[in-house]
Amino acid sequence: MFLINDAYAEGAPQQAGGGIEMLVMIGVFFLIMYFMIIRPQQKRQKEHKSLMESLNKGDEVVTNGGMMGRIQGVGDDIVRIELTENVVIKVQKHAISSVLPKGTLNQD
């Protein structure tokens, strides 16, 4: 203790408004997250929901698995799709990924 002096650190000057700046940065971060992730996802969900509601008999569709066919019947949650002549499958409505333009299946 004879050779070592006690060192006292001087406190750093406090910046006014430090808490407000942090809140503004967090707010900006959440705005970026909203416009980059949340809003586009909500838009895709809305488009898919309108697609499910607009399915009609005779529409040509593609499933999530990549199967292409023509709708033979639409129920509440189930859609019957004719893949080829005499081959009909049942899939859930949400498994339909897109509706094809008329005549797409005849181009084989």
GUBA-871912 format. One record per residue (C-alpha): residue in three letters; x negated, y negated, z. Coordinates in steps of 0.25 Angstrom, whole numbers, plus 2048, in hexadecimal, padded with zeros to 3 digits. Example, Ala and Ser with C-alpha at 12.3 -4.5 7.8 and 13.67 -1.06 7.14 Angstrom:
% residues 2
<pt rest="ALA" u="7CF" v="812" w="81F"/>
<pt rest="SER" u="7C9" v="804" w="81D"/>
% end
This chain:
% residues 108
<pt rest="MET" u="800" v="800" w="800"/>
<pt rest="PHE" u="7F4" v="7F7" w="801"/>
<pt rest="LEU" u="7F1" v="7F6" w="7F3"/>
<pt rest="ILE" u="7FE" v="7F7" w="7EC"/>
<pt rest="ASN" u="807" v="7EB" w="7EC"/>
<pt rest="ASP" u="816" v="7ED" w="7EC"/>
<pt rest="ALA" u="81B" v="7E9" w="7DE"/>
<pt rest="TYR" u="829" v="7E2" w="7DC"/>
<pt rest="ALA" u="82F" v="7E2" w="7CF"/>
<pt rest="GLU" u="836" v="7D6" w="7CA"/>
<pt rest="GLY" u="844" v="7D8" w="7C6"/>
<pt rest="ALA" u="847" v="7D6" w="7B8"/>
<pt rest="PRO" u="850" v="7CB" w="7B4"/>
<pt rest="GLN" u="85E" v="7CF" w="7B3"/>
<pt rest="GLN" u="865" v="7CC" w="7A6"/>
<pt rest="ALA" u="873" v="7C6" w="7A6"/>
<pt rest="GLY" u="87D" v="7CD" w="79E"/>
<pt rest="GLY" u="876" v="7DB" w="79E"/>
<pt rest="GLY" u="883" v="7E2" w="7A1"/>
<pt rest="ILE" u="88B" v="7DB" w="797"/>
<pt rest="GLU" u="881" v="7DE" w="78C"/>
<pt rest="MET" u="881" v="7ED" w="790"/>
<pt rest="LEU" u="891" v="7ED" w="78F"/>
<pt rest="VAL" u="890" v="7E6" w="781"/>
<pt rest="MET" u="886" v="7F1" w="77C"/>
<pt rest="ILE" u="88F" v="7FC" w="782"/>
<pt rest="GLY" u="89B" v="7F6" w="77B"/>
<pt rest="VAL" u="894" v="7F5" w="76E"/>
<pt rest="PHE" u="88F" v="803" w="76F"/>
<pt rest="PHE" u="89E" v="808" w="771"/>
<pt rest="LEU" u="8A2" v="7FF" w="765"/>
<pt rest="ILE" u="898" v="806" w="75C"/>
<pt rest="MET" u="89C" v="814" w="761"/>
<pt rest="TYR" u="8AB" v="811" w="75E"/>
<pt rest="PHE" u="8A8" v="80C" w="750"/>
<pt rest="MET" u="89E" v="816" w="74C"/>
<pt rest="ILE" u="8A4" v="823" w="753"/>
<pt rest="ILE" u="8B2" v="822" w="759"/>
<pt rest="ARG" u="8B9" v="819" w="74E"/>
<pt rest="PRO" u="8B5" v="822" w="742"/>
<pt rest="GLN" u="8B9" v="82F" w="74A"/>
<pt rest="GLN" u="8C7" v="829" w="74D"/>
<pt rest="LYS" u="8C8" v="825" w="73E"/>
<pt rest="ARG" u="8C5" v="833" w="73A"/>
<pt rest="GLN" u="8CF" v="839" w="744"/>
<pt rest="LYS" u="8DA" v="830" w="73F"/>
<pt rest="GLU" u="8D7" v="833" w="730"/>
<pt rest="HIS" u="8D7" v="842" w="733"/>
<pt rest="LYS" u="8E4" v="841" w="73B"/>
<pt rest="SER" u="8EB" v="83A" w="72F"/>
<pt rest="LEU" u="8E5" v="845" w="726"/>
<pt rest="MET" u="8EB" v="850" w="72E"/>
<pt rest="GLU" u="8F9" v="849" w="72E"/>
<pt rest="SER" u="8F9" v="847" w="71F"/>
<pt rest="LEU" u="8F6" v="856" w="71B"/>
<pt rest="ASN" u="901" v="85B" w="712"/>
<pt rest="LYS" u="904" v="868" w="70A"/>
<pt rest="GLY" u="8FB" v="868" w="6FE"/>
<pt rest="ASP" u="8F0" v="860" w="703"/>
<pt rest="GLU" u="8E2" v="865" w="6FF"/>
<pt rest="VAL" u="8D9" v="865" w="70C"/>
<pt rest="VAL" u="8CC" v="869" w="711"/>
<pt rest="THR" u="8CA" v="86F" w="71F"/>
<pt rest="ASN" u="8BF" v="86C" w="729"/>
<pt rest="GLY" u="8B9" v="87A" w="724"/>
<pt rest="GLY" u="8B8" v="875" w="716"/>
<pt rest="MET" u="8C4" v="87E" w="711"/>
<pt rest="MET" u="8CC" v="877" w="706"/>
<pt rest="GLY" u="8DB" v="87A" w="703"/>
<pt rest="ARG" u="8E9" v="875" w="701"/>
<pt rest="ILE" u="8F3" v="873" w="70C"/>
<pt rest="GLN" u="8FE" v="87D" w="70C"/>
<pt rest="GLY" u="905" v="878" w="719"/>
<pt rest="VAL" u="903" v="86E" w="724"/>
<pt rest="GLY" u="908" v="871" w="733"/>
<pt rest="ASP" u="906" v="869" w="73F"/>
<pt rest="ASP" u="8F7" v="86E" w="742"/>
<pt rest="ILE" u="8F5" v="878" w="737"/>
<pt rest="VAL" u="8F3" v="877" w="728"/>
<pt rest="ARG" u="8F4" v="882" w="71E"/>
<pt rest="ILE" u="8EA" v="881" w="713"/>
<pt rest="GLU" u="8E9" v="889" w="706"/>
<pt rest="LEU" u="8DB" v="88B" w="702"/>
<pt rest="THR" u="8DD" v="894" w="6F6"/>
<pt rest="GLU" u="8E9" v="89B" w="6F0"/>
<pt rest="ASN" u="8EF" v="8A4" w="6FB"/>
<pt rest="VAL" u="8E5" v="8A0" w="706"/>
<pt rest="VAL" u="8EB" v="897" w="710"/>
<pt rest="ILE" u="8E5" v="893" w="71E"/>
<pt rest="LYS" u="8EA" v="88B" w="72A"/>
<pt rest="VAL" u="8E1" v="880" w="730"/>
<pt rest="GLN" u="8E4" v="876" w="73A"/>
<pt rest="LYS" u="8E7" v="868" w="735"/>
<pt rest="HIS" u="8DA" v="862" w="73C"/>
<pt rest="ALA" u="8D2" v="86C" w="734"/>
<pt rest="ILE" u="8D5" v="864" w="727"/>
<pt rest="SER" u="8C9" v="85B" w="724"/>
<pt rest="SER" u="8CF" v="854" w="717"/>
<pt rest="VAL" u="8D9" v="853" w="70C"/>
<pt rest="LEU" u="8D4" v="855" w="6FE"/>
<pt rest="PRO" u="8D9" v="84E" w="6F2"/>
<pt rest="LYS" u="8E4" v="855" w="6EA"/>
<pt rest="GLY" u="8DF" v="85F" w="6E0"/>
<pt rest="THR" u="8D1" v="861" w="6E7"/>
<pt rest="LEU" u="8D3" v="870" w="6E9"/>
<pt rest="ASN" u="8D7" v="873" w="6DA"/>
<pt rest="GLN" u="8C9" v="86E" w="6D6"/>
<pt rest="ASP" u="8C3" v="87B" w="6D9"/>
% end
